[in-house]
Amino acid sequence: MDTNSIQAIAELIRSRRSVDRFRPELPSPALVREAIELARWAPNHRLTEPWHFYLCGPKTREAIIDLNAEIVAAKQGPAAAQAKRARWAQMPGYLVMTCDSSTDPLRAQEDYAACACAAQNLMLGLWAHGIGSKWTSGDVTRDRRLYDLIWVDPDQETIVGLFWYGYPETLPGTTRKDVTAITVELP
C-alpha cells in the first residue's frame, strides 16, 4: 500500500463523526448497500459473520419513531415524547444491525465484538461518500417490539444498534486523548 493510500485511510478515520443533524434527502440505497458490503469484511472470530442489516423503509421508520415516542412517554411524559418524535423524524435513514445470538458466553462476546468492527466499517463506508451516521443503542433497541417491527426472532438475533444515516447538516467537532495517555509500553 502506498503512502497516499495510507494517508487517505487515516484521514477517513480521523474525520468521521457521529452525526445527529442531517439534511432531509435520503442517500442512494446503492451507496448504503456498498457500505454494508464493506461492513461484512470486518474481522470475526471463526468466520462466523454474525451480523445482519435491516434497511428500514418509510413504513418501518415511522413505526420505530412511534415505538420510541411511546417508550419516552411512559418514562418522561407526553411533552418529552413529542419532542423526541420530532427529533427522530428528522433522521432521514434508519438501519438496524443485529448479531446472531449464542448461548455460549464466549461466542456471544466474540460475535458482538465482530459486529462492533462491522459497525465501524459501515460508518466509514458511508463517510467515504459524505454520508454521516450515528450508532444509537437506546431503550428502543432493547424493546422486544422493535424485533417485531424488523421481523426478527429475538431468540435468534440480538439488536446491536439502530443507525441513523444521511447527509450531514452540521459536523460536530471532537477531541481525543493523546496516544501517550492511553498507551502503556510493557517490557
C-alpha positions as a printed Julia matrix, in Angstrom:
187×3 Matrix{Float64}:
   0.0     0.0    0.0
   1.4     3.38  -0.92
   1.76    6.38   1.4
  -1.1     8.28  -0.26
  -3.48    5.38   0.36
  -2.44    5.11   3.99
  -2.9     8.86   4.46
  -6.35    8.72   2.8
  -7.44    5.92   5.13
  -6.09    7.79   8.16
  -7.96   10.94   7.12
 -11.19    8.99   6.6
 -10.9     7.5   10.1
  -9.97   10.8   11.78
 -12.64   12.87  10.01
 -15.63   10.57  10.62
 -18.02   11.85  13.27
 -21.23   10.71  14.85
 -23.75   12.94  13.12
 -27.14   13.8   14.55
 -28.15   16.75  12.38
 -28.97   15.76   8.82
 -30.25   17.37   5.66
 -33.62   15.85   4.66
 -32.57   14.0    1.49
 -32.09   10.25   1.74
 -28.83    8.86   0.31
 -28.94    6.39  -2.56
 -29.73    2.83  -1.43
 -26.86    1.68  -3.66
 -24.38    3.69  -1.57
 -25.79    2.25   1.65
 -25.56   -1.29   0.26
 -21.95   -0.54  -0.74
 -21.21    0.43   2.89
 -22.87   -2.8    4.08
 -20.68   -4.71   1.64
 -17.63   -3.16   3.34
 -19.06   -3.89   6.78
 -19.12   -7.61   6.08
 -15.32   -7.61   5.7
 -14.85   -6.91   9.4
 -12.69   -9.34  11.34
 -14.76  -12.04  13.0
 -13.75  -14.97  15.15
 -14.01  -18.33  13.41
 -15.52  -16.54  10.39
 -18.96  -16.62  11.98
 -20.09  -13.48  10.11
 -22.69  -12.91  12.84
 -24.15   -9.64  11.52
 -27.42   -8.87   9.77
 -28.51   -5.5    8.4
 -32.11   -4.31   8.13
 -32.67   -1.26   5.93
 -35.83    0.41   7.15
 -38.23    1.79   4.59
 -40.6     4.69   5.34
 -43.25    2.5    6.99
 -40.78    0.77   9.32
 -39.03    4.07  10.06
 -42.35    5.62  11.14
 -43.17    2.58  13.27
 -39.79    2.87  15.04
 -40.38    6.58  15.66
 -43.84    5.75  17.1
 -42.42    2.99  19.31
 -39.67    5.23  20.63
 -42.16    8.02  21.37
 -44.31    5.52  23.28
 -41.3     4.4   25.35
 -40.31    8.01  26.1
 -43.91    8.93  27.02
 -44.06    6.1   29.55
 -40.84    7.27  31.23
 -40.88   11.05  30.79
 -44.38   12.09  29.78
 -46.13   13.27  26.61
 -44.17   16.51  26.13
 -40.85   14.65  26.1
 -42.33   12.05  23.75
 -43.5    14.74  21.33
 -40.07   16.39  21.34
 -38.37   13.04  20.76
 -40.79   12.2   17.95
 -39.99   15.49  16.21
 -36.27   14.93  16.67
 -36.29   11.35  15.37
 -38.44   12.34  12.39
 -35.51   14.49  11.22
 -33.31   11.43  10.69
 -33.56   10.5    7.0
 -32.21    6.93   7.01
 -32.71    4.12   9.51
 -30.79    0.85   9.56
 -30.77   -1.81  12.27
 -27.85   -4.18  12.81
 -28.3    -7.45  14.64
 -25.94  -10.17  15.8
 -26.56  -13.91  15.81
 -27.49  -14.98  19.33
 -25.44  -17.6   21.13
 -25.88  -19.46  24.41
 -22.09  -19.71  24.66
 -20.94  -16.56  26.54
 -17.52  -16.5   24.83
 -19.05  -16.87  21.36
 -21.61  -14.14  22.17
 -18.81  -11.79  23.26
 -16.67  -12.56  20.21
 -19.6   -12.1   17.84
 -20.61   -8.78  19.41
 -17.01   -7.58  19.08
 -17.08   -8.58  15.41
 -20.32   -6.63  14.94
 -18.71   -3.56  16.51
 -15.94   -3.87  13.91
 -18.58   -4.22  11.19
 -20.32   -1.11  12.51
 -17.09    0.87  12.16
 -16.62   -0.43   8.62
 -20.23    0.51   7.82
 -19.84    4.04   9.15
 -16.5     4.54   7.36
 -18.02    3.2    4.13
 -20.85    5.7    4.43
 -18.46    8.51   5.36
 -16.34    7.85   2.26
 -19.4     9.05   0.29
 -20.06   12.04   2.55
 -22.87   10.22   4.36
 -22.9    10.76   8.09
 -24.21    8.27  10.61
 -24.89    7.75  14.27
 -25.0     4.44  16.11
 -27.62    4.53  18.86
 -28.37    1.81  21.38
 -31.06    3.44  23.5
 -34.14    1.9   25.09
 -35.9     1.31  21.78
 -33.16   -1.13  20.7
 -33.8    -3.25  23.79
 -37.57   -3.29  23.41
 -38.93   -6.61  22.11
 -41.45   -4.75  19.96
 -38.62   -3.46  17.78
 -37.81   -7.07  16.91
 -41.36   -7.47  15.62
 -41.05   -4.31  13.52
 -37.96   -5.66  11.74
 -39.27   -9.24  11.58
 -36.51  -10.71  13.74
 -36.77  -13.58  16.21
 -35.12  -12.31  19.44
 -34.08  -15.87  20.27
 -32.04  -15.99  17.05
 -30.63  -12.45  16.78
 -29.8    -9.6   19.17
 -30.05   -5.96  18.15
 -26.62   -4.33  18.2
 -27.89   -0.89  17.33
 -30.01    1.45  15.32
 -28.03    3.53  12.84
 -29.26    6.86  11.52
 -27.69    7.99   8.29
 -27.9    10.87   5.85
 -26.03   13.87   4.56
 -24.79   15.98   7.46
 -26.33   19.37   8.1
 -23.53   20.14  10.53
 -20.43   18.28  11.65
 -19.65   18.18  15.33
 -16.09   18.75  16.45
 -14.27   16.29  18.64
 -11.07   15.75  20.53
  -9.27   12.62  21.55
  -6.84   11.87  24.35
  -3.2    11.93  23.34
  -1.9     8.5   22.39
   0.56    8.64  25.28
  -2.36    8.92  27.72
  -3.89    5.64  26.55
  -0.82    3.54  25.74
   1.3     1.55  28.15
   4.52    0.11  26.83
   5.39   -3.13  28.58
   8.86   -4.67  28.78
